[in-house]
Amino acid sequence: MRILSILLFTLLACGATAAPRQTSLGPVEVTAVAEGLDKPWAVAFLPEGGFLVTERGGVLLYFSSDGTRHAVQGVSEVRTRGQGGLLDVLVPRDFAVSREIFLSYSTPQGREAGTAIGRGRLSEDGRKLTGFEQIFEMARGSKGGRHFGSRLVEAPDGTIFVTVGERGDRPAAQDLGRVQGSVLRIARDGTAPSDNPFVDRAGARPEIWSYGHRNPQGAALDASGQLWAVEHGARGGDEVNRIRQGANFGWPVISYGTHYSGQTIGEGTQKPGMEQPVHYWDPSIAPSGLAILKDPRMEEWRGDFLVGSLKLGLISRLEGQGDELVEAERLEWPETQRVRDVREAPDGSVWFISEGNGAIYRIDPAR
């Protein structure tokens, strides 16, 4: 199956013009694989060689292995407001058998909206989701159209990590009775696994895996199965965090940024019992998608973190140095306009969504 996927992903790029671009580790080629998209948010690969793309307005697109595309019917209603809408898409490892996919989105809650997760089965022709059901919804109580988080990552044991922003309600990120400002871990039916860290704590939401987050819009596993997340600071203080079970990541008590007014956030940059970021940006880059490269075609990038920037129009490449991550370079090209998502494809190429260009591109070593 992997050989078939590699062949089909290669065919998707045939006929497209590859633009030569330079990196600090050598030349690459950047090729458009999908264009004319309306606010694309996430891309996920199918084992038969096609892929799925979410558009924030509520459309899920299916791209077949020959590059044709159509909208998938049966997607849940979404509340498109501010940063909300149809957001992430997850194709689990057993898709070839189950045909299940998972979606994150902002669901209507009266006049407001909240982060929700749903699942359905994709038809063989990719034209319809059947049996779609909402399996999780954050409780009502958050207003405004920002900080939905919403990345989905399948854990090694088959459970699902979900990032949820604090929805602009800063104190909620320190309140274990609410899921805002948390990384959640849920089973595939939306329930909380019995070994989650706060299952037995009175008044705590059992889905919470870690808390004290502002707006984590990127998440991925490394080669060891460790979960990492990138999240927006305020004015500076964007973070890369190694997510630990039960850990408090400090927002809004500690931060390396300031409020947009320039005022100090909370109590400073450190406090006992609160985690430190492995890397932070100041000034902010507004990070979104995250890919941790496990089997890249650019061998020199193995193990590196690629983080999309919505603010600066680039991809930040981070390298590990001991227990730290350092920014090795910034990939800044005409194609990197508001980079919303970054993924490693089955063939080892790097794909990224340019929300600014309404397109998806792939990066390959120069031939």
Secondary structure, 3 states (H helix, E strand, C coil): CHHHHHHHHHHHHCCCCEEEEEECCEEEEEEEEECCCCCEEEEEECCCCCEEEEECCCEEEEECCCCCEEECECCCCCCCCCCCCEEEEECCCCHHHHCEEEEEEEEEECCEEEEEEEEEEECCCCCEEEEEEEEEECCCCCCCCCCCCCCEEECCCCCEEEEECCCCCHHHHHCCCCCCCEEEEECCCCCCCCCCCCCCCCCCCCCEEEECCCCEEEEEECCCCCEEEEECCCECCEEEEECCCCCECCCCCCCCCECCCCCECCCCCCCCCCCCCCEEECCCCCEEEEEECCCCCCHHHCCCEEEEECCCCEEEEEEEECCEEEEEEEECCCCCCCEEEEEECCCCCEEEEECCCCEEEEEEECC
